[in-house]
């Protein structure tokens, strides 16, 4: 049976061109920061994280008092950098106790898992509730939205750091010289590239297959433009793209992690296949979740910084979900699936 290709109108052609140009600029900026890692990458992620907080607050379409903005930024930033505070304070105390020969402020060695302060979570909820009690324009919807989204964004963007920094401690335990430039600038970035590339290729394939061959809509109430053809095309081709990248990198001596590899170390190829298949599915969940928020508040895009791509949150929706998901899987694997470790 012949399947007719969808015709593109001028609006779709202009949108497609804008997407390609913006994507090229973003990749040109992101790749050097990802490869260099360290504080270059941290600053890159932190910049877009601050923009994401701005978009998240303004998504409601409400004007809040200045202290609501201030508190939200304080809470979000604390979630985002808690691993830095917790890890460096712990290592400094070990140094003071004589258990470490030296100490210096660092990022990579301190990142062993996602971590947020339970005290800050409780304090943020109490603070939003207090504002809601004394200001009638700040209702329960505002309390739950800002509390929940602040926590999610903090963990989501922290997971972007975790996936880039965690390989240092993981490969160090496996006896790899993590100070080697080849590992520092390339080997340590494979995990990030695998998750990011699989997520982006899922979105890319779904978009192109959807606009050219999409006929059957998935859920017009939440995301009017998503089709089943785009979904399956993005899932299959996105997973295949990620799997090919992992195979090539592992074959040439750069596995994702010692515990997630194909030809070396643990030979646990099934984890690579499982992640390649599930990351696109989780990416779609992220797309729909953020689209649900947009439909609830009645706007099309979170921002316009990326032109046809929308705002930071329009690009980070699937990425935050897939990076959180992969971070949790990695932590569970590293802990022997001990949920209480």
N, C-alpha and C positions, 0 to 999 in steps of 0.2 A: 504494500500500500504506500503510495506516494504521500509524503507529508509536506504541505506547503509551508515555505518559510515566511514568517511574518514580515510585512513591509514596515520600514522605518520612516516615520514622518520627520519633518524638519526639527521639531522639538526634541525628539529622541536622538537624532543625529548630533544636535548641538550638545545635548547632555552627555552623549557618549564621548565626544571629542573633549569636553571639559573634564570628564572622569579620567581619561587617558593622560591628559596634561598634568592634572593635579597628582595623579598616582605616580607619575614620573618624578615630579618635584619631591614628593614625600619619600620615595625610595632613595633618591639622591641624598636627602638629609638623614634618613634613618640608618642606612647601611653603614656609613662611617662610624656613627655613634654606637651601633650594635657591635661592630667589630672591635672598636677600641675598648668598649666596656668601661669598667671603673666609674670615675666621676663624670666622664663624658656622657655615658649612657644614663647615669643617674640624673644628670641635669636635663637631658633630653626628655626623659619620662616625666620628671617633676614639672617641667614647663607645660606639657599637655595635660598633666593631672590638674594643675591649677585652673586651666581653661575648662576642663571637664566639670570641676566644682562650680564654676560660674554658670555653665550651661545647665547643670542640674538644678541649681537654685532658681534660675529664671524660667525653667520649664513650666512652673505652675502658673506663670502669668501674673503673679501677685507682687506687690511692693511690700517688702518687709522692713522692719526697723533695722538700723545699722548693726545692732548687737546680734541679730539673727544671722546676718552674713558673717560677722566676725566669729561667732561661736561655731558656725558650720565649717568655716575654713580651719579653725583650731582643731576641731574634732577630726576632720578628714585628714589633715596633715599628720596628726598624732597616730592615726591608724596606719597611714602610709609609711612612716619612718620608724614605727615602733621597734622593728627588728634591729635598726641601727642603735637605738638607745639601749635596748635590752642586751644585745650581744656585746657591745663595747663596754657597758658597765660590768657585765659578768666577767669578761676577760680582764678588765682592769682590777677587779677585786681578786681574781686569781693571781695576778701579777703582784699585788700588794701583799698577798698571803705567802708569796715566795714559790708558788707553783708554776709560774712562768718566768723565763729569764728576761723577757723584754715585753713591752707593750706599745702599740701605736694604734691610733684610730684607723679603722678599716671598714670595708663593706663586705667583700667576698667571703672571708672565713667565718663571719658571724651569721651567715644566712643558711641555717639548717632546716628551716621550715617557716610556714606562714605563722605570724604571731601578731595579735593585737592585745591591748591592755583591757582586761575585764573591768577594771576600775573606770577607765575612760568611757567604755560602753555604757555602764550604769550612770555615770555622771552626765553623759550626753542625753540620755533618755529623761533623767530627772530635770535637766535644764530645759528641754523642749516642753515637757509637761508643765513646768513652772511658767514658762512664757504663755502657754495656752490657757492657763488658769487666769492670768491677769490681763490678757489681751484677747478680746472676743474675736478679732479678725484672724487670729492665729488658731485655727480649729484643729480637731483631731486628725483630719486628713493631712494637714501640714506637719503635725507632730510625727505621724507614722511615716510619711513620705520622706521628710528630711532625715529622720533617724535611720530608717532602713537604707535609703540610697547612699547616705554618707558612709555607713558601715560597709556597704557593698563596694562602693567605688574605692574606698581605702584598701580593702582586701584585694580588689581586682587589680589595681595598679601596683600594689605590693607584689602580687603574683607575677607581674611583668618583670619586676626586679629579681624575684626568686628564680625564675626560669633561666635568667642570664647569669646569676651569680652562683647558684647551687653547684654546678659542675666542678667548681674549684675544690670544694670540700669533698665531693664524691670521688673525683679522680685522685685527689691527694691520698685518700684512704686506700686506693688501689695501687699506690706506689708510683704514680705518674708525676713527673717534674712539672708542676703547674706554673713555674716561673719561666719555662721555655716559651719563647715568643710565638712559636707555631701553635702551642696550646692556648696561650693567653689570648691571642687575637683571632684564632680560628677554631681550635678544638673545643674551647669552652663555650663557643657560640652555637654549636651544632644543635643542641637541645632547643634553644630559642628559635633558630631558623626552621627546625622541623615543625614545631607547634605553629609558629607564625605563618610559615609557607603553606602548610596544610589548611589553615583557617582562611587565609587570603585566597588560595586557589579554589576552595569551596565556594566562597563568595563570588569570585570571578567567573568560574564556570557556570554557576547558578544564574548569574546575571545575563551572560551571553546566550546561554541555552534558553533561558526564560524569555528574553526579548525576541529571539528568532524563531523559537519553536513552542513557546508556552501557550497552551490552550485552556488548561484546566486549573482554575484558581484553588489555592489551598485554603485560605481563610480571608475572605475579602473584608470582614469586619475588623480584623487586626492589621493585616498587611495586604492591601488590595493588589499589589503587583506580583506577589509571589505565586508561582505555579508549581504543580507537581512535576512537570517536565524539568523545570529549573532545579527543583529540590533533588530529584534523583540524579540528574546530570552533575550537579555540584557535589553531591555526596560521593558518587562513584569516582568521578575524575579528580576530585579534591583528595580523596583517600589515596588514589593511585599516584598522584603527583607527590604527596608527602612520603609515600612508601618508596618511590624511586629515589627521592632525595636521600632518605635514610640509608637505602641500600648502597648508593654510590659513596656517600661519606664513610660508612662503615667499611666498605671494601678497600678504600684508600687509607684506612687506619684511623679514622675519626668517628668512633661510635657515638651514639647519643649520650649514653651513660654506661658505666661498668655493669649496672644491673639491667640496662635496656639496650641490648646490642644483638648483632646477628652473627658476625664471624669471629669476634674476639671476646675475651673475658667470660661472661656467663652464658653466651650463646642463647640468650632468651629472646629469640626472634619473634615469639608470639606476642610479646608486649609491644613490639614495634607495629605489628599488624593490627592488634587490638586498638592501639592509640590512633593509628591512621584511619581506622574505620569509625571510631567513636568521636573524634575531634570534629568532623563536619556536622555530625548530629547535634553535638553540644553547641556548635556555632549557630545552627539554625534556631536552637532554643533561645540563645542570646538575642538574635535578631528579633524574634517574636516578642520576647519579654520587653525589650526597649521600644518596640513598635506599639505594644499595649499601653505603655506610659504615654506615648505621643498621641494615641487615639483618645486616651482618657482626658488629657488636657487640651486636645483639639488643635494640634499644630503638626506641620509636616516634617520639619527638621529641627534638631537641637540648636543648630547654629549655621553660619554661612562661611566660616573660615576656610573650608575646603571646597567652596563653590558648589558644584553639582553633587559632591560627596557629602555635603551638609556640614555638621559640626564635629567636634572631637568625639562626642558620644555616639554619633551616627557611624563612626568608624570603629569605635572601641567596644561597641555592643557585643559582637561575637568574640572579639579578642579577650575581653575580660572573662567571659564565661569559659572559653577554652583554656586560658592560662590558669584560672583557678582550678578547673577540673584536672588538668595535667599535673599541677602542683600537688594536689591531694593524692593523686595516684602515685606520684613519685615518693612522697613522704610515706605512704602506706607500704610501698615496696621496700623502701630503705629500712623501715621499722619491722619488717617481716609480717606485715598486716596486723600488727599489734595496735589496735585503736587507742590504747591507753599509754602508749610510749611517749 
